[in-house]
Amino acid sequence: MDEEIKEQIIELLANKRYSNLYKYMEQTNSQDISMLFEELSEEDMVLLFRLLPKDEAADVFSYMEPDLQEKLINCLTDKELKLVIDELFMDDTVDLVEEMPSNVVKRILKSVNKEDRETINELLKYPSDSAGSIMTTEFIDLKINMTVEKAFEKIKKIGLNKETVYKCYVLDIRREIIGTVDVKDLLLADKDKLIKEIMDTNVITVSTLDDKEEVAKQFDKYDVVALPVVDKENRLVGIITIDDAIDVLQDENTEDFEIMAAMTPTEDSYFKTSVFKHAKNRILWLLLLMLSSAITGTIIIHYENAFAAVPILVSFIPMIMDTGGNCGSQSSTLIIRGMAIDEIRLRDFFKAIWKELRVALIVGTVLAICNGIRIVIQYQNLLLAIVLGVTLICTVALAKLLGCILPMLAKKLKLDPAIMAAPLITTIVDTCSILIYFSIAVALMHV
């Protein structure tokens, strides 16, 4: 929302100029209005919400953060709450029930009719990571022998309360899905034409128990705005719309970023997560990585005679460790991202290794040559340049192979590949690179 408009709305609200305020609200979309509520006092928030038309009020409510929704619910009367709940789509109502504390849930369920309450309870039974947990039961179904005219009559009659009217689903008497029809096709067809003559029988469906992240990826693969969800008997029980798929992908990406940064994922936003919880989510991984780095220290102590004999060897440790860690991070990031978008699959294991190995040899050779020239010029020591050159090539190769292998191994073990990201890869490569470095130095320099 534009800052100037936001300030004008707040000023009009403070001055109780409600007629002018109403005009401003008409020109502002629901998402922006919901963000405005976060800056209002409880009294002004309730007052502004009551000024909204009931259909827009429901939209604004659905975009609010859970804590703001809870605060507003506690300020609304039972009658006002019922009006809001009646305008919400079923999947939004289910999300609301899942987020609210028990005392608020009782008020919400009290506001819905018996049939909707049963539907809500049914949807809540699905596992939280399944397609069933994010689907809505509000869709438009048509019969195969309906005419286009009859189809439009049904759409006009029930379409207002459905999640989407752009895609209709053709069902048989057992409620099995046999085709789909776009509204565009209905608009372009003669009114006497039968649905079976214009429907698309190539239907892409997902199961209620399919993983919701995998389902969300189907939207990009098939370029659709909604996917039908069927039960074990192939009966249509709901649909998943693209807005819900985007929410899933956003949540999964956030979780992956947190895991890749060596943090325990959290459901709350950054500012709504307490300092203590932030610390708790990070400290376990940091302790694990810190203690594991002690292995590197042990290796260095083991080779203290080598760098006592050639002290200059010590000065190159940070460069070797940093280079190895950076190379491993590059590979792991590309592999994790590739697996996330299904570009890289487990069957590509050896293909990916072969590719990363070739990349590593090129990168390692270039780095070795550049660094070798610098050492010869700066220290006039060809043997040292050779030691570091061989070390760099071996370290880069190992780092890139580990960055490729470990995420795919995690996937094979049914773990999140993101755990094999930069911090963990860097710690492992640090240890291995130091071992390689001093082994080569001892072998070539005879120290």
Secondary structure, DSSP 8 states (H G I E B T S, - for coil): --HHHHHHHHHHHHTT-HHHHHHHHHTS-HHHHHHHHTTS-HHHHHHHHHHS-HHHHHHHHHHS-HHHHHHHHHHS-HHHHHHHHHHS-HHHHHHHHHHS-HHHHHHHHHTS-HHHHHHHHHHHTS-TTBGGGT-BS---EEETT-BHHHHHHHHHHHGGGSS-SSEEEEE-TT-BEEEEEEHHHHHHS-TT-BHHHH-B-----EETTSBHHHHHHHHHHHT-SEEEEE-TT-BEEEEEEHHHHHHHHHHHHHHHHHHHTT----SS-TTTS-HHHHHHHHHHHHHHHHHHTHHHHHHHHHTHHHHHHSGGGGGGHHHHHHHHHHHHHHHHHHHHHHHHTTSS-GGGHHHHHHHHHHHHHHHHHHHHHHHHHHHHHHH--HHHHHHHHHHHHHHHHHHHHHHHHHHHHHHHTTS-GGGGSHHHHHHHHHHHHHHHHHHHHHHHH--
